[in-house]
Amino acid sequence: MDILNEYNTILLILVCTFGFFMAWGVGANDVANAMGTSVGSKALTIKQAILIAMVFEFAGAYLAGGEVTKTIRKGLIDADVLAGSPELLVFGMMSALLAAGTWLLVATARGWPVSTTHSIIGAIVGFAAVGISMEAVKWGKVGSVVASWVVAPVLAGTISFILFRSVQKLILTQENPFARAKKYIPIYMFGVGFLMAMVTILKGLKHVFKSHDISFSFGEAALWATVVGIVVAFIGKLLLNRVHRDEPAEQENRFASVEKVFAVLMIFTACAMAFAHGSNDVANAVGPLAAVYSVLDSGVVTTSSKMPGWILLLGASGIVVGLATLGFKVMATIGKKITELTPSRGFAAELGAAGTVVVASGTGLPVSTTQVLVGAVLGVGLARGIGALNLRAIGTIFMSWVVTLPAGAGLAILFFFLFKGIFS
């Protein structure tokens, strides 16, 4: 306790710096997962994707990022074990942020698309198990998180598979696919708007406007979400009216005009994916930061604490800076490696992934956006047959996932004993 009083300001500055560094890594590396399909399918340019991601990643992180932070902050470590030595939690969370951020910097510099969720959870479990005790880790919670890494990609793949099949049945296999696309795509747009609005109202506004006693029942949320969905579909309909059939292009590709329609839809799904990504992955940076702030503020390790708005703001800003500075490196490649994407395929993958991440974010499960997106793209690829998949690229991606967990854990253990030696 004396250590925390003596070095309170220095520790707070350090943890804010490491939290921002980690958030930067989330933006620089994971942005590929949120926007890579849009760039890979040529629906958006890299500059357009970064602009959309900056706005909606920030909105998702700030408005709907509170739920997952609870799981990261207090779900993985047993607070009772650390009750007598709160400084160990401070050193550990600082180590976790610095370790995960460092690994993301190395991976991004090499163009490896790795999971930021793996990085931070591996780091937290690493310092807690080795630096404190095996009993300090809530292994049951870790097990459910690990299970989500299997469940989430399968769920995302299944949703994307079904979505793309519906696109094939309703539009692509019909006699006049261009007219059918204009008819059915506003319905998909309604789904995008409804899904995002539901999570924002039920989960995001809850903590943002909590101090103003504003809350919504499920029915009220569904009603407002329906209104938002209709508005999104209406705006989409107006944009679709400006898309005209390109008959010369159809001589080379029967679906050329249809893909132009889907490119409009992808603007909406890209926004949805960026929002979902921000809402889920901001937790990786601000969860440990919130835990340290709580200990430094109160002097004790608590099982629940308030999430200050400035911490979410810091994390959201870090994500935006990260994707604006180095996000293009991974974004430019991941959208093309797993399978050949077109706007219609990219739409199905993005919406399936966004829906999965948003549901996971709403239930407090910190899923890996990397795995969800890869699962969704695999689902779309499988809808066209296994020959449409680049199995070699998929194998490389799986290997990077395997390395990430021990890398985060090893660096966190190293930094933990370093901080402990400096401040103790």
Disulfide bonds with the S-S distance in Angstrom:
none
